[in-house]
């Protein structure tokens, strides 16, 4: 089949990411003798500069890695928790019945920096200066700004000019970024230069210097600046009101990125690895467990049968996500049952040849689900009506559907990284003037009910949509892959994987084929809406596929011709070849290797 670009094939190494500069930075690190972990860290910090509308230094980053040295896989949790002062009582006292989607109240402890640094310290070989030098250079001298950055800034220009004036100073300076023109962030360059200097001032081993960089961020000048800004700034958010943040330097100092085992599922000779139920990752495993009972080999990978069954399986998996997932440090998540063959068999029996318009979480171990689907439908309808009547829109108040970044790296020794940095995007909250970046808004994913699995509590991780993936084949590390896309991350990824496993496609073929998504379940993003039965298929599908889905009861519609999926991936075959591919949609993702 025709592909938009070749699947890269080499033996030395490969990097695939959502931006060509991050991919090339990662490859430059490999060429200079760094390993996959060094390369991923350098690429990750570069993504903050070249995709500032999709991630930032104040955001989050879950990572799945394979270490060739130890022969093991790990998850590094770069999802920070809620601050101590962020309580249901605090939110209710300020008149909230739902978490805002932007501003300073929805800010968790920034997790990305520590996740990158923990991986660098424990698995990398480079210094703090080495891995940060690329990002510092782009921030200091300017990086090319893809057109979407300018479009994002224009969508929030009134908010920046009237309310978030610190963001206006950063992003509207001299008219703001021009599409495909260079734009610098010298204040952020200064921030990272100071981190490097404080790391080197600590002296001693490379590992000691990495820990000194972490201290500068989490117990030093960065944390102090964040705490001061949150305490003294009243920021407009999606509630239409101004609020100060509650995050403090002490909140930041008490947290560090954790290391844990991945959650796994065996699927047709492959072991799929995901982050725990503090993420939505296990929903992908539940989807695959349901699909294991169907003859996917016999299905047309771009046919209506495949779309129908995947969507119906995902409706059940994502309903369970809503009802039972949460931070396992606070919640007893029945994950073993949710992924068990008996539970999957029972749930699969609910799938028929008709589209379900119900919201149907299960009852694992006899637990009764507590969800309010009708309220989610109303919120979606109210938002659509407000946008149609000229009221302040989602974009004008900075709310985002959660698009993000991804990077995959494999080196010649077989080390692998799959990382999904996100949040802290330029439209999430006002920029902190002395740091050159803003904070994230991931706490919008909490419910204001402490008794729910994903209910707000201080110190608790919000159930993130960020969801990197790794796959073992016959017990050996095989593929690292992932995608931006918020709710769509664990929709597009199993589609890609099934096309590779069942239809023999390579990475680029599986990425290029038209894809699809549903908005049936309760969204993780403000205002937590739901659209029963809604399915969007990419515009390159045959018209009869759309008609078939509509005849089965789906509220299906056709999207743009290249609109579904932001996937990248890299794999290592038994013959030692390393192969990689990247999404052509949006015209910025790229895979490189040799």
C-alpha positions as CSV (number, residue, x, y, z in Angstrom):
1,X,0.0,0.0,0.0
2,X,1.1,3.6,-0.5
3,X,2.4,5.3,2.6
4,X,3.1,9.0,3.1
5,X,6.7,8.2,4.0
6,X,8.8,5.1,4.4
7,X,9.0,3.1,7.6
8,X,12.5,3.9,8.7
9,X,14.8,0.9,8.9
10,X,18.2,0.8,10.4
11,X,20.4,-1.0,13.0
12,X,22.0,1.9,14.9
13,X,18.9,3.6,16.4
14,X,15.7,5.4,15.7
15,X,13.6,8.3,17.2
16,X,10.0,9.1,16.3
17,X,8.2,12.0,17.8
18,X,5.5,14.6,17.1
19,X,7.9,17.2,15.9
20,X,10.8,16.8,13.5
21,X,13.2,18.9,15.6
22,X,12.7,16.8,18.7
23,X,13.2,13.6,16.6
24,X,16.5,15.0,15.2
25,X,17.7,16.2,18.6
26,X,17.2,12.6,19.9
27,X,19.0,11.2,16.9
28,X,21.9,13.7,17.5
29,X,22.2,12.4,21.0
30,X,22.5,8.9,19.8
31,X,25.1,9.9,17.2
32,X,27.1,11.5,19.9
33,X,27.2,8.3,22.0
34,X,24.2,8.9,24.2
35,X,21.7,6.1,24.9
36,X,18.0,6.0,24.3
37,X,17.3,7.5,27.8
38,X,19.6,10.5,27.2
39,X,18.0,10.9,23.7
40,X,14.5,10.9,25.0
41,X,15.2,13.4,27.7
42,X,16.9,15.8,25.3
43,X,14.0,15.4,22.8
44,X,11.4,15.8,25.6
45,X,12.8,19.2,26.7
46,X,13.0,20.2,23.0
47,X,9.3,19.5,22.6
48,X,8.6,22.1,25.3
49,X,10.1,24.7,23.1
50,X,8.8,23.6,19.7
51,X,5.3,22.6,20.8
52,X,4.5,25.0,23.6
53,X,0.8,24.8,22.8
54,X,0.9,21.1,23.5
55,X,3.2,20.8,26.5
56,X,5.5,22.8,28.8
57,X,7.9,22.7,31.7
58,X,5.1,23.0,34.1
59,X,3.3,19.9,32.7
60,X,3.2,16.1,33.3
61,X,5.0,13.1,31.7
62,X,4.4,9.4,32.2
63,X,7.2,7.2,30.8
64,X,7.5,3.5,30.0
65,X,11.0,2.2,29.5
66,X,12.9,-1.0,28.8
67,X,16.4,-1.3,30.1
68,X,18.6,-3.6,28.1
69,X,21.1,-3.7,31.0
70,X,18.5,-5.2,33.5
71,X,16.1,-6.8,31.0
72,X,13.2,-5.1,32.7
73,X,10.5,-2.6,32.1
74,X,9.5,0.3,34.3
75,X,7.0,3.1,34.5
76,X,8.2,6.5,35.7
77,X,5.2,8.4,36.9
78,X,5.6,12.1,36.0
79,X,1.9,12.8,37.0
80,X,2.0,15.2,39.9
81,X,-0.7,15.2,42.6
82,X,-3.2,17.7,43.9
83,X,-1.7,20.3,46.3
84,X,-2.5,20.1,50.0
85,X,-4.9,23.1,49.8
86,X,-6.9,21.8,46.9
87,X,-9.8,20.2,48.7
88,X,-13.5,19.6,47.9
89,X,-14.3,22.0,50.7
90,X,-12.1,24.7,49.2
91,X,-13.7,24.4,45.8
92,X,-17.3,24.3,47.2
93,X,-16.6,27.3,49.3
94,X,-15.6,29.2,46.1
95,X,-18.9,28.2,44.5
96,X,-17.6,25.4,42.2
97,X,-19.5,22.2,41.5
98,X,-17.0,21.1,38.9
99,X,-13.2,21.7,38.5
100,X,-12.3,24.5,36.1
101,X,-10.4,23.6,33.0
102,X,-7.9,26.4,33.1
103,X,-6.4,28.9,35.5
104,X,-4.5,28.3,38.8
105,X,-7.0,26.3,40.8
106,X,-6.6,23.2,38.6
107,X,-2.8,23.0,38.9
108,X,-1.2,19.8,40.2
109,X,2.5,19.6,41.2
110,X,4.4,19.8,37.9
111,X,5.7,16.3,37.2
112,X,7.5,16.4,33.9
113,X,10.9,17.7,35.0
114,X,11.3,15.1,37.7
115,X,10.2,12.2,35.5
116,X,12.9,13.2,32.9
117,X,15.5,13.7,35.5
118,X,14.8,10.4,37.3
119,X,15.2,8.5,34.0
120,X,18.4,10.5,33.2
121,X,19.9,9.7,36.6
122,X,19.0,6.0,36.8
123,X,19.4,5.0,33.2
124,X,21.2,7.8,31.2
125,X,24.8,8.6,30.7
126,X,24.8,12.3,29.9
127,X,25.0,15.4,32.1
128,X,22.2,17.8,32.9
129,X,24.0,20.4,30.7
130,X,24.2,18.0,27.8
131,X,20.6,17.0,27.7
132,X,19.3,20.6,28.3
133,X,21.6,22.3,25.8
134,X,19.3,21.7,22.8
135,X,16.2,23.2,24.5
136,X,18.3,26.1,25.9
137,X,19.6,26.8,22.4
138,X,16.1,26.8,20.8
139,X,14.6,28.9,23.7
140,X,17.5,31.4,23.5
141,X,17.8,31.8,19.7
142,X,14.4,30.9,18.5
143,X,12.6,27.8,17.2
144,X,10.4,27.6,14.2
145,X,6.8,28.0,15.2
146,X,4.3,25.7,13.4
147,X,1.2,27.5,12.2
148,X,-1.0,25.8,14.8
149,X,0.9,27.7,17.6
150,X,-0.1,31.0,16.1
151,X,-3.7,29.8,15.7
152,X,-3.8,28.7,19.3
153,X,-2.5,32.1,20.5
154,X,-5.0,33.9,18.4
155,X,-7.8,31.9,19.9
156,X,-6.9,33.1,23.4
157,X,-5.6,36.6,22.5
158,X,-8.5,38.4,24.2
159,X,-7.9,36.4,27.3
160,X,-4.2,37.2,27.3
161,X,-4.8,40.9,26.6
162,X,-7.5,41.5,29.2
163,X,-6.7,38.9,31.9
164,X,-3.5,36.9,31.5
165,X,-1.3,39.8,30.9
166,X,1.9,37.9,31.8
167,X,1.1,35.5,29.0
168,X,0.5,38.4,26.7
169,X,4.0,39.7,27.5
170,X,5.5,36.3,26.6
171,X,3.4,35.2,23.6
172,X,2.2,38.5,22.1
173,X,5.7,40.2,22.2
174,X,6.4,42.0,19.0
175,X,3.2,40.7,17.5
176,X,3.7,37.1,18.6
177,X,5.1,34.1,16.7
178,X,4.7,34.2,12.9
179,X,3.7,30.9,11.3
180,X,6.9,29.0,10.5
181,X,9.0,32.0,11.8
182,X,11.5,31.8,14.6
183,X,10.4,32.7,18.1
184,X,12.4,32.7,21.3
185,X,11.7,32.4,25.0
186,X,14.8,33.9,26.6
187,X,13.3,33.8,30.1
188,X,12.8,30.0,29.9
189,X,16.4,29.8,28.5
190,X,17.5,31.7,31.6
191,X,15.6,29.3,33.9
192,X,17.2,26.2,32.4
193,X,20.6,27.8,32.4
194,X,20.2,28.5,36.1
195,X,19.2,24.8,36.7
196,X,22.3,23.7,34.9
197,X,24.6,26.0,36.9
198,X,23.1,24.9,40.2
199,X,23.5,21.3,39.1
200,X,27.2,21.8,38.3
201,X,27.8,23.8,41.4
202,X,27.0,20.7,43.4
203,X,30.0,19.0,42.0
204,X,30.6,15.3,42.4
205,X,29.2,12.5,40.2
206,X,26.8,12.9,37.3
207,X,24.1,11.4,39.5
208,X,24.7,13.9,42.2
209,X,24.4,16.8,39.7
210,X,21.1,15.4,38.4
211,X,19.8,15.3,41.9
212,X,21.0,18.9,42.4
213,X,19.0,19.9,39.3
214,X,15.9,18.3,40.8
215,X,16.5,20.2,44.0
216,X,16.8,23.5,42.1
217,X,13.4,22.7,40.6
218,X,11.4,21.2,43.4
219,X,13.1,22.7,46.5
220,X,14.7,25.7,45.1
221,X,14.1,28.8,43.0
222,X,11.6,27.2,40.6
223,X,9.3,26.0,43.4
224,X,9.6,29.3,45.2
225,X,8.6,31.3,42.1
226,X,5.6,29.0,41.5
227,X,4.4,29.3,45.1
228,X,4.7,33.1,45.1
229,X,2.9,33.5,41.7
230,X,0.0,31.2,42.7
231,X,-0.4,33.0,46.1
232,X,-0.5,36.5,44.6
233,X,-2.2,36.1,41.2
234,X,-5.9,36.0,40.6
235,X,-6.4,34.3,37.3
236,X,-9.6,34.0,35.2
237,X,-10.6,30.4,34.5
238,X,-13.4,28.6,32.7
239,X,-15.8,29.3,35.6
240,X,-15.8,32.9,34.4
241,X,-14.3,34.1,37.7
242,X,-10.8,34.9,39.0
243,X,-9.1,32.7,41.5
244,X,-5.7,32.4,43.2
245,X,-3.9,29.1,43.1
246,X,-3.4,27.0,46.2
247,X,-0.2,25.3,45.2
248,X,2.8,26.1,47.4
249,X,6.5,25.6,47.3
250,X,6.0,23.0,50.1
251,X,3.6,21.0,47.9
252,X,6.3,20.9,45.2
253,X,9.1,20.0,47.6
254,X,7.2,17.0,49.1
255,X,6.8,15.2,45.7
256,X,9.0,13.2,43.5
257,X,8.4,11.0,40.5
258,X,7.7,7.4,41.4
259,X,8.9,4.2,39.7
260,X,6.5,1.3,39.4
261,X,5.8,-1.8,37.4
262,X,3.7,-1.5,34.2
263,X,0.2,-3.1,34.0
264,X,0.2,-5.8,31.4
265,X,-2.1,-7.9,29.2
266,X,-1.2,-10.8,26.9
267,X,-2.8,-10.4,23.5
268,X,-2.2,-12.9,20.6
269,X,1.4,-13.6,21.5
270,X,2.1,-10.0,22.6
271,X,2.4,-8.5,26.0
272,X,1.0,-4.9,26.1
273,X,2.4,-2.6,28.8
274,X,0.6,0.4,30.1
275,X,0.7,2.8,33.1
276,X,-1.5,2.0,36.1
277,X,-5.1,3.1,36.8
278,X,-4.0,6.6,37.8
279,X,-4.0,6.9,34.0
280,X,-6.6,5.8,31.5
281,X,-4.0,3.3,30.1
282,X,-5.7,0.1,31.4
283,X,-8.8,1.0,29.2
284,X,-6.7,0.1,26.2
285,X,-6.0,-3.3,27.8
286,X,-9.7,-3.8,28.5
287,X,-10.4,-3.0,24.9
288,X,-7.9,-5.5,23.7
289,X,-9.3,-8.1,26.1
290,X,-12.7,-7.7,24.7
291,X,-11.5,-7.7,21.0
292,X,-9.6,-11.0,21.7
293,X,-12.9,-12.8,21.5
294,X,-13.6,-11.6,17.9
295,X,-12.0,-12.8,14.6
296,X,-10.1,-9.6,13.8
297,X,-8.0,-11.4,11.2
298,X,-11.1,-11.9,9.1
299,X,-12.1,-8.2,9.3
300,X,-11.4,-5.5,6.7
301,X,-9.1,-3.1,8.7
302,X,-11.0,-0.2,7.1
303,X,-14.4,-1.8,7.2
304,X,-17.5,-1.0,9.2
305,X,-17.4,-4.3,11.1
306,X,-14.0,-3.4,12.6
307,X,-15.0,0.1,13.5
308,X,-18.3,-1.1,15.1
309,X,-16.7,-3.7,17.3
310,X,-13.8,-1.6,18.4
311,X,-16.1,1.3,19.3
312,X,-18.5,-1.0,21.2
313,X,-15.7,-2.5,23.1
314,X,-14.3,0.9,23.9
315,X,-17.6,2.0,25.2
316,X,-17.5,-0.7,27.8
317,X,-13.8,-0.2,28.7
318,X,-14.2,3.6,29.1
319,X,-17.3,3.2,31.1
320,X,-15.3,1.1,33.6
321,X,-12.5,3.8,33.4
322,X,-15.0,6.4,34.6
323,X,-16.5,4.1,37.3
324,X,-13.4,2.5,38.8
325,X,-10.1,4.1,37.9
326,X,-8.2,6.4,40.2
327,X,-4.9,6.8,42.0
328,X,-4.3,3.3,43.5
329,X,-2.5,5.0,46.5
330,X,-5.9,6.2,47.5
331,X,-8.3,3.8,45.8
332,X,-8.7,0.0,45.6
333,X,-9.0,-0.4,41.9
334,X,-10.2,-3.9,40.9
335,X,-7.8,-4.1,38.0
336,X,-7.2,-7.8,38.2
337,X,-10.9,-8.5,37.8
338,X,-11.3,-5.8,35.1
339,X,-8.7,-7.5,33.0
340,X,-9.7,-11.1,33.8
341,X,-10.9,-13.5,31.1
342,X,-14.2,-14.2,33.0
343,X,-15.0,-10.5,33.3
344,X,-14.1,-9.8,29.7
345,X,-16.2,-12.7,28.5
346,X,-19.2,-11.4,30.4
347,X,-18.8,-7.9,29.2
348,X,-18.2,-9.0,25.6
349,X,-21.7,-10.6,25.6
350,X,-23.2,-7.2,25.8
351,X,-21.9,-6.3,22.3
352,X,-24.4,-6.8,19.6
353,X,-24.6,-5.8,15.9
354,X,-26.4,-2.6,17.0
355,X,-24.7,0.5,18.5
356,X,-25.4,1.0,22.2
357,X,-26.4,4.4,23.3
358,X,-26.2,3.5,27.0
359,X,-23.4,4.1,29.5
360,X,-22.7,0.7,30.9
361,X,-20.0,0.3,33.5
362,X,-19.7,-3.2,34.9
363,X,-19.8,-4.5,38.5
364,X,-16.4,-6.0,39.1
365,X,-16.3,-8.1,42.3
366,X,-19.9,-7.0,42.9
367,X,-19.0,-3.3,43.2
368,X,-21.8,-0.9,42.2
369,X,-20.7,1.9,39.8
370,X,-21.5,5.5,40.6
371,X,-21.7,7.7,37.5
372,X,-24.0,10.4,36.3
373,X,-24.2,10.1,32.5
374,X,-27.3,12.3,32.2
375,X,-25.5,15.2,33.8
376,X,-22.5,14.7,31.4
377,X,-24.9,14.9,28.4
378,X,-26.5,18.1,29.8
379,X,-23.0,19.7,30.2
380,X,-22.1,18.9,26.7
381,X,-25.4,20.3,25.4
382,X,-25.1,23.5,27.5
383,X,-21.5,24.1,26.3
384,X,-22.6,23.7,22.7
385,X,-25.5,26.1,23.2
386,X,-23.3,28.7,24.9
387,X,-20.7,28.6,22.1
388,X,-23.5,28.9,19.5
389,X,-25.0,32.0,21.3
390,X,-21.7,33.9,21.4
391,X,-21.0,33.4,25.1
392,X,-17.4,33.1,26.1
393,X,-16.2,30.0,24.3
394,X,-13.9,27.2,25.3
395,X,-11.0,28.5,23.3
396,X,-11.4,32.1,24.6
397,X,-11.1,30.9,28.2
398,X,-8.1,28.7,27.3
399,X,-9.7,25.3,27.7
400,X,-8.1,22.5,25.6
401,X,-9.2,19.1,24.6
402,X,-5.9,17.7,25.7
403,X,-3.7,17.4,22.6
404,X,-0.2,16.7,23.6
405,X,3.2,15.3,22.4
406,X,4.9,11.9,22.2
407,X,8.4,10.5,21.7
408,X,9.7,7.0,21.1
409,X,13.4,6.0,21.1
410,X,15.3,2.7,20.5
411,X,19.1,2.5,20.6
412,X,21.5,0.0,19.2
413,X,21.7,-1.8,22.6
414,X,17.9,-2.4,22.6
415,X,17.0,0.2,25.2
416,X,13.5,1.6,24.6
417,X,11.5,4.6,25.7
418,X,7.9,5.6,25.2
419,X,7.0,9.0,26.8
420,X,4.0,11.3,26.5
421,X,4.8,14.7,27.8
422,X,1.8,17.1,28.1
423,X,0.1,19.9,30.0
424,X,1.5,23.2,31.0
425,X,0.6,24.3,27.4
426,X,0.6,28.1,26.9
427,X,-3.2,28.3,27.1
428,X,-3.6,26.5,30.4
429,X,-2.8,29.2,32.9
430,X,-1.0,32.6,33.1
431,X,2.7,32.5,32.4
432,X,5.0,33.0,35.4
433,X,7.1,36.0,34.4
434,X,10.4,35.1,36.1
435,X,10.3,31.5,34.8
436,X,9.0,31.8,31.3
437,X,6.4,29.1,31.5
438,X,2.9,28.4,32.9
439,X,1.4,25.7,35.1
440,X,-0.8,22.8,34.0
441,X,-4.5,22.2,34.7
442,X,-4.6,18.4,35.0
443,X,-6.7,18.6,38.2
444,X,-9.7,19.5,36.0
445,X,-10.0,15.7,35.8
446,X,-11.0,15.3,39.4
447,X,-14.7,15.1,40.5
448,X,-15.7,17.2,43.5
449,X,-16.7,14.2,45.5
450,X,-14.1,12.6,47.7
451,X,-15.9,9.2,47.8
452,X,-15.5,8.6,44.0
453,X,-12.5,6.7,42.7
454,X,-11.3,9.8,40.9
455,X,-12.6,12.2,43.5
456,X,-10.4,15.1,44.6
457,X,-8.2,14.7,47.6
458,X,-4.9,16.5,48.5
459,X,-1.9,14.5,47.4
460,X,-3.9,12.4,45.0
461,X,-3.0,12.0,41.3
462,X,-5.8,13.0,38.9
463,X,-6.6,10.2,36.5
464,X,-4.7,11.4,33.5
465,X,-5.4,10.7,29.9
466,X,-1.6,10.5,29.2
467,X,-0.9,7.0,28.0
468,X,2.4,5.8,26.5
469,X,2.6,2.2,25.3
470,X,5.2,-0.6,25.0
471,X,4.8,-4.1,23.6
472,X,6.8,-7.3,24.1
473,X,6.6,-10.0,21.4
474,X,7.1,-13.6,22.6
475,X,8.5,-12.0,25.8
476,X,11.1,-9.8,24.1
477,X,10.8,-6.0,23.9
478,X,9.4,-5.2,20.5
479,X,7.7,-1.8,20.1
480,X,7.4,1.6,21.8
481,X,4.5,3.7,20.6
482,X,2.0,6.4,21.5
483,X,0.0,9.4,20.5
484,X,-1.3,12.8,21.6
485,X,-5.1,13.2,21.7
486,X,-6.5,13.2,25.2
487,X,-9.4,10.8,25.2
488,X,-8.3,9.5,21.8
489,X,-5.0,8.2,23.0
490,X,-6.3,4.8,24.1
491,X,-8.6,4.7,21.1
492,X,-6.1,5.2,18.3
493,X,-3.4,3.1,19.8
494,X,-5.2,-0.2,19.9
495,X,-6.4,0.4,16.4
496,X,-2.8,0.7,15.2
497,X,-1.7,-2.3,17.2
498,X,-4.4,-4.6,16.0
499,X,-3.7,-3.6,12.3
500,X,-0.1,-4.6,12.9
501,X,-0.8,-7.9,14.7
502,X,-3.8,-9.1,12.7
503,X,-3.2,-7.6,9.2
504,X,0.6,-7.7,9.0
505,X,1.1,-4.0,8.6
506,X,4.2,-2.1,9.5
507,X,4.2,1.0,11.7
508,X,3.8,3.5,8.9
509,X,1.1,1.6,7.1
510,X,-0.9,1.3,10.4
511,X,-0.5,5.0,11.1
512,X,-1.4,6.2,7.6
513,X,-4.6,4.2,7.3
514,X,-7.7,6.2,8.2
515,X,-8.8,6.0,11.8
516,X,-11.7,7.0,14.0
517,X,-12.8,7.9,17.5
518,X,-15.9,8.1,19.7
519,X,-17.1,10.7,22.2
520,X,-19.7,8.5,23.8
521,X,-18.3,8.4,27.3
522,X,-17.8,11.0,29.9
523,X,-14.9,13.2,29.0
524,X,-11.9,13.7,31.3
525,X,-11.7,17.4,30.3
526,X,-13.8,20.3,31.4
527,X,-16.8,20.5,31.3
528,X,-16.8,16.7,31.5
529,X,-19.4,16.2,28.8
530,X,-20.7,13.2,26.9
531,X,-22.2,12.7,23.4
532,X,-24.1,9.4,23.2
533,X,-23.2,7.3,20.2
534,X,-21.0,9.9,18.6
535,X,-18.4,8.4,16.2
536,X,-16.1,10.4,13.9
537,X,-14.4,8.6,11.1
538,X,-11.7,10.0,8.9
539,X,-12.7,11.5,5.6
540,X,-10.8,8.9,3.5
541,X,-13.2,6.1,4.5
542,X,-15.6,5.0,1.8
543,X,-19.1,6.7,2.0
544,X,-20.7,3.3,2.4
545,X,-18.8,2.7,5.6
546,X,-20.3,5.8,7.1
547,X,-23.8,4.7,5.9
548,X,-23.3,1.2,7.4
549,X,-22.3,2.7,10.8
550,X,-25.3,5.0,10.8
551,X,-27.6,2.1,9.9
552,X,-26.3,0.3,13.0
553,X,-27.4,3.2,15.2
554,X,-24.1,5.1,15.5
555,X,-24.3,8.9,15.5
556,X,-21.5,8.7,13.0
557,X,-20.1,11.6,11.0
558,X,-17.2,12.1,8.6
559,X,-14.2,14.2,9.6
560,X,-11.4,15.7,7.6
561,X,-9.4,13.5,5.2
562,X,-6.3,13.5,7.5
563,X,-7.7,14.2,10.9
564,X,-7.6,11.1,13.0
565,X,-4.5,10.0,14.9
566,X,-1.1,11.6,15.9
567,X,0.7,8.3,16.3
568,X,4.4,7.5,16.4
569,X,6.2,4.2,17.0
570,X,9.5,2.4,16.9
571,X,10.1,-1.4,17.0
572,X,13.1,-3.7,17.1
573,X,13.0,-7.0,15.3
574,X,14.8,-10.3,16.1
575,X,17.3,-9.7,13.2
576,X,18.4,-6.5,15.0
577,X,16.7,-4.1,12.6
578,X,15.1,-1.0,14.2
579,X,12.1,0.4,12.4
580,X,10.1,3.5,13.0
581,X,7.2,5.6,11.6
582,X,5.4,8.8,12.4
583,X,2.1,10.6,11.8
584,X,1.9,12.8,8.7
585,X,-1.3,14.6,9.9
586,X,-0.5,18.1,10.9
587,X,2.7,17.9,9.0
588,X,5.2,18.0,11.9
589,X,5.7,14.5,13.2
590,X,8.7,12.6,12.0
591,X,10.7,9.5,12.4
592,X,14.5,9.4,11.9
593,X,17.0,6.6,12.2
594,X,19.8,4.7,10.5
